């Protein structure tokens, strides 16, 4: 038995308390890379809202459809009554899981803690997106949002899963929301369990219970599926995707807005030089990585941040040109000696870090290493946890951090780039600082006319490409598998929607 097989088997055994021996009638078991370490994951904190939104527990005022269009969800409509003023009218007859009505005041009460630092629902990332000066009510069904500055992305922001509309918590309803499923329990790092809300306004849900189990190793989740321990795997290993469908399993693959990219250490080391960043980018054969790492399942080499065909993407094609890469290295002052590049009298070495919870990450890093070594640049790889990799790049102990983000989780282009590349961005671990880019990102928030916003984000993407502020590698199609008979499910481009009241198993 190989090491990876033993590891996978051990992972399944360790989850025996969380998983039934076989799939049970009325219960649907889903495997994902991780679940929260909090026994009651407040949907507003960190990224907990993704899981509660995906499992049908929480709902937001606005939503994003499968074509990345914005639509009213718990809201009936949203109107802008001034440069910084938005009026949201709620649908009639909404209730929380405990039966109490959803009112304008309860929406204010749900959103307020996001900006309160000592509250469990505090979330600096979302508070920055909202940029609220105040909230007030106009009767029972209208909320008035006042932002501190004009913000064209505000309606889109209200689709952020972390802005979940919650009622007062209780022992019976620790997450008191509005969706087709009701939160039951969470076993930290192992299980997230929900049960049907029989009173859901749009109709009875298709399952009595949904259990989401965290299996960090993709190979272990594949084995769990074949053993009948789980009914669905989110992000099934691409290398096995074609084969597993031959067993009768359903395969779901569709393009998403998730980008695999390198954060670069722009503050220290060799990648602080934009010429070297551009050289590294030109040395990467993105098409080769897509074919090898994704096994032909799906993925598009990325020249820019947003995938073509999903809006906002500038007309920037990926560049693979090893000769150009070497020219840029010379321009940066590097010298090639004996087939290896030297910089300032020492071997040029690129330290790559990544994590393993997404199956395509380690092989993508390995292929990047091979492409760099093909032109004489030494590269090393360290695979660990996400947090450790992020800390390494922030501390200057790594030069490139390979990660995978959805670039338009709210359908709007600005939020993720502000987070990753603004000089004050909360996830700008590489320390990139460009005042021109900062200003354009600010302009994107305050420009309301669509053509004007498109022009701004085209400029943003041109700067990213020219300066190699980050290095896009590919846009991926999510590959999920499920038991035969699953209906009412499709891959959502933002990846933040899984289960609706219509999702069910049929014979």
N, C-alpha and C positions, 0 to 999 in steps of 0.2 A: 504494500500500500504506500503510495507516494505521500510526501509531507502535506501537500495541499489537500489530498483526500482525507488524511487523518485529521487535519485542521477542520475541514468541513464537517466531518462526522462528529467531532467534539463540539462544534458549534451547535449542531442539531440537538445533541444530547443535553447541552446546557440549557436549551430552551424547553425541555420536556415539561416544565411546570407551566409554561405559557401556551403550549400548543396541544390541541386534542390529538389523540392517536391517529384518527382519521377525520376527514372532513365530515361535519355533522349537518343534518338537514336543518336549514334555516340559518346556519352560521357560515360566514364567508371569511376565509383566512387569507390575508395579504402579507407578503414579505416585502420589506423595504430595507435600505441600507442602515437606517438608524431610526430610533424613536427617542422622545425626550427623556432626560434624566430626572425630570420633575414628576412627583406622584400626582399632582394636579397641574398640568401645563397650562398656565394662563395664556389664552390665544393671542393676547396683545404683546406678550414678552418674547424677545428673541425672534425666532421663526416658528414658534409654536402654532401660529395661526394657519400655517400651511397644512399641517396635519388635521386640524379641526375642520378646515374648509374642505380638504380632500375627502374626509370621511363623512361629510354631510352633517356635521354637528353645528357649525357656525355659518352665518351668512353675513354679507356686507351690504352696504347701502347701494353700491353700484357693482356691476359684474363685467367680465370680459367674455365674449362668446368665442366660438371656435374659429372665427375669422379675425380675431383680435379687435373686434368692435366693442365699444362701450355700450352697456345697456342698464336701465334701472332694475335693481334687484329687490331689496326691501324698500327702496325709494320708488315712488310713483313717477317723480320727475325731479330734475334739478335745473334751476334757473340762476343766471348771473344777474344781479340787480345793481352792480357797481364794480369797479375795478378789483376790489378786494372782498366783495360780498356775494355769498352764494346762499340761495334758499332751497332746501331739500324738503320735499313733501313726501311723507310716508304713505305706503299703501294702507288701505282700510283693513281693520280686523286682524292685524298681526298680533300673535301672542308668543310669549316665551314658553319654554318647555314646562315650567311650573304652572302655566295657565294664566299668568298675569299679562296684561296688555302691553304691547310695545308702544310707547309714547315718545313724543319729542324730548321730554325730560329724561326718559330712560336712555335715549341715544346720547344725550349730553353726558349723562352719568357714566355711560360705558366708555366714551372716548376720552374724558378728562384724565383718567389715571395714566394714559400713555405719556403724558408730559410731567407726571409727578414722580420725582426721583426716588422717593422711598416707598413707592407703591409696587407690589408684585407685577403689575401690568405695565410698568414703565418701559419705554422703548425709545431711545434717543434717535434711532434711525427713522422710525415712523413719525416721531414728533417733528423731525426736520422736514420730512416730506409734507406733513400737514401745514407747518408754519402758521399755526393759529394764533391770532390775537385774542379772539373771544368766541364763545358759542352762546347762543340764547335760543329761546323758543317763541313761537308765535302761535299760541293755541296748542292743542294736543298733538297736532300732526305735522307741524312745520318747524324745522331747525334752521337757524340762521348762523352760518359760519362766516367769520370775519378773519381773513388772513392778514399777516403783518405786511405783506407786499403782494402786488399782483402775481398770480400763479396760474398760468394756463393749464398746468397739469393737475390742478386740484380735483376736478371731477374724476379723473383717472385714478388719482390717489385713493379715492374712496372705495376702489375695488381691491386695495391691498388687503390680503387675508388677515393681517394683524389688526385691522380696524374692524374687528368683529363686534356686532351689536349684542350685548350681553345684559341680562337682567341680574337682579340681586342673587348672589350665590347662597346655597344652603347645603345641609348635609345630603339631602336627596338629589340636589342639582348643583354640584360644585362648579360646573360650567353650564350656566343657565342660558341657553341660546335659542335659536329659532328654526334650525334645520330639520331635515327628515330623520336624523338620528340623534340620540341623546347620549352624552358622555357617561360612561359607567366607571371606568377605572384606568389607571396607567401604572404598570410596573416599570420603574425606571430602567431605561436602556433595553427593555425587553418587549413590552406589550402596551398597546393602546386599544381599549375595548369600548365599543358603542352599541347601543340597542335601538330598535325601531321606535320612532315617534309616531304612534298610531293616529295622532290627531294632526298630522302635518297638513297644511292648508292645500297643497297641490295633489295629495293622494297618499295612500299607504305605501311605505317603502317596500322594496323587494326582498329584504332579508330581515330575520328576527335579530340578528347580531352580526357585527363585523369586528374581527380581531386583526389588528395590524401588529406584526411581530418584526422586531429589529434584528436582522441578520447581516452583520457588517461585511462578511465575505461573500462576493457574488457567486462563487462556486458552491458555497454552502447553501445558498438560497436555491440554486438550481437543483441540488440534490434533494432538498426539502420538498420541492415541487414534484419531482419524479417519485418520491416516496409517499406522496399523498398527504404530506403534513401541511401544505399550504395550497390554496386554490388559485392564487395569482402571485406573480412576481413582477414588481415594478423595477425596471432597468435590468432585465434578464441579460446574461452575458451574450454579447453579439456573436461571439465565435460559435455558440451552440444554438443560435436562434433558428436556423433553418432545420437542423436535425430534430429539435424538440417538437416542431410542428408536424413532423412525420409520424409522431406518436399519437396524434389526434388532438393535441393541445391547440388552442387558439392563439395566434400571434397578432399582436397589435403594434404596428410600426408607422409612425407619422412624423413629419418634420416638426421640430419645436424651435423655440427661440433660445435654446440653451447653447451657449458658446463655450468651447474648450479653448482656453487662452493662457498665455503666460503673463503674470504680473512680473515686472522687471524691477530689480533693485536700482532705482534711479538716483539713489542718494550716495552710494559708495560702491567700490569695486569696478570691474570692467564695464558693467552694463550702465554705469552712470554716464558713459560716453554714448551719445545718440548714434554715432557712426558705428560703433560696435553693436548696438542694439539692432540697427538696420542690417548689419552684416549677418547677425544670427538669424534674423527673420528671413533674409534672402536665401540662407543655407537650408531652410526647412522645406522638404518636399511634402506639401500638405496633401496632395492627391495620393501620394504613396502611403501616407499615414492613414487616410480614410480607407483605402483598400485593405491595408494590413490590419489596422486596429479595429475596424468595424465589419470586417469580413463580408463586405458588399451589402450589408443589411441596409445601410443608409447613412448619409452624411455628406456634407458639401464643404469643400475647402473654403476657408474663410479669408477674404481679403479685408473685411471690415467687421464692425461689431454686430450688425443686424443682418439676418439672413435675407437674401433676395427673395422677393415675392411676398414678404410679410410686412411691407411698409418700412419707411424710414431709412432703408439701406442706401448708402451712396454707391455710385458706380465705381467701385474700387476692386480690382481683381487681385487675387493672391499672386505674389511674385516668388518663383523658385529660380534662382540664378546663382549657382555657386561661383561663377566667375565674378559677378558683381559683388558677392560677399567678400571675396578676396581683395578686390579693388578697394572696398570700404575699409577693410582691415588695414591696408597699406595707408590709406588716408588718415586713419586713426593713429598712425605711428607704430603699428605692429610690424615685426620683421619675421619672415619665414626662414627658419634654419633647420636643415635636415628633415624637411617635411612637416615641422611643427611651428606654430606661431609663437613668437616671443613678444612680450609687451613690457617695456621698462626693465629689460634685462631678466625677466622671469617668464616661465611658460604661461601662456594665456590659458586660463582654466575657467570654465563656466560650471558653477554648482547649481544643480537642478533639484528642487524638492517638489514632492506631490504626495497624494494620499491614495488609498486603495479602495475606498468604498464605491467608486465607480470603475467598472471593469476596464474601460478604455484608457484610464489615466496612466497606469504604469507602462503599458506598451507604447503609448504615445511619447512618454518621456524617454523610453529606451530608443525609439526610432529617432527622436530628436538628437539624442546622444550620438547615434550612428551617423546622422547627416553632418553634425558638427565635426566629428572625428574624420569624416571623409575629406574635409577641406583642411585638416590639420589643427583643429581646435579641440583640446582636451575637455571632456565634460564628465562630471560625476553625477550620480543620482542617489537621492535618499528618499525612501518611501516611508511615511509615517502617518500620523493622524492629521486631520485638517488643521487643528489648532497649532500643533507643533510646527507644521510647515509655514503657517502664517507668521508665527513668532520668529522663525528662522529668517525669513525675508525681512521682517521688520527690524530685527537685530543686526542685520548686515552679515548674517552667517550663510546666506544663500544669494544667488544672483538671479534665479528665475523660479517662479512658483507656478506650476501647472495646476489650474483649477477649472471648474465648470460652473457657470452661472447662467440663469435665465436672464437675458438682457432687457426684456420688456415684461416684467412680471405684472405690471399694472397697465400694459399696453402702450405706455408712454415712454419715449426714448431717454428722458433726462435722468430719472432717478438713479439707475444703476451706474451711469457714468459719473454722476456727482459723487456717488458712494466710492467708486473705485479710483477716480482720477482727479477729482477736485483736490486742491491743496489742503482742504479741511475735511475731506471725505473720511468717513469712519472706517472704511476698508481699504484705504490707500496705504497698504503695508509697505509698498516699495518706495514711498516718499516722493512720488512724481509731483513736480511743481511747475506749472506753466500759467502765468497770469493771463495770457491771451485765452487759453482754454477755460480758465476760471470765469472770465468775463462772458465768453460765449455760452457757457452752461447757465450762467445767471440770466443772460438774455433769453435763452430758451424757455425759462420759467415765466418771463414777463411779456413774451410775445404771444398774442392770442390768435393772430391770423395764421391759418394753416400753412400757406405757401411760405410765409416768413419763417415759421418754425422749421419747415423742411430745409430751407436754405441755411439756417443756423446749424442744424445738426449735420448737414452735409459738410460745412466748414469744420465742425468738431471732428468728424471722421477723417477728413483730410489731414488735420493736425496729428491725429493719432497715428495715421499711416506714415506721414513724413518724419515724425519724431520717434516712431516706434515706442510710443508711450505705454503701450501694451502690445503683445504679439498674438493676434488671433490665429488659431490653428484650424478648427472646423466647427461648423454647426451640425449638431447631431439630430438624428431621428431617434426618439425614444422607442426602445424595444421592450414590450411587456408581453407576458404570456399568461393565459388563464385556462381553467377547465373548459371543456367544450360545453356550449350552451349559455355562455355569458352574453347577455344582451343589455342594451342601454348604456354601453360604455364606449368611449373613444379617447384616444390620446389628445389631450388639450395642449395647445402650443405653449401656454405658460406653465404647464405641469402642476398647477395649483388646484385643479379640479379632477376628482376621480369618480366619486359615487354620488348619484342623484337618487331621488325616490323611484326612478324608473329602472335603475340597474338591478338585474336579477339573473338567476340561473333558470334556464328552461330545459326540458328534457329533449 
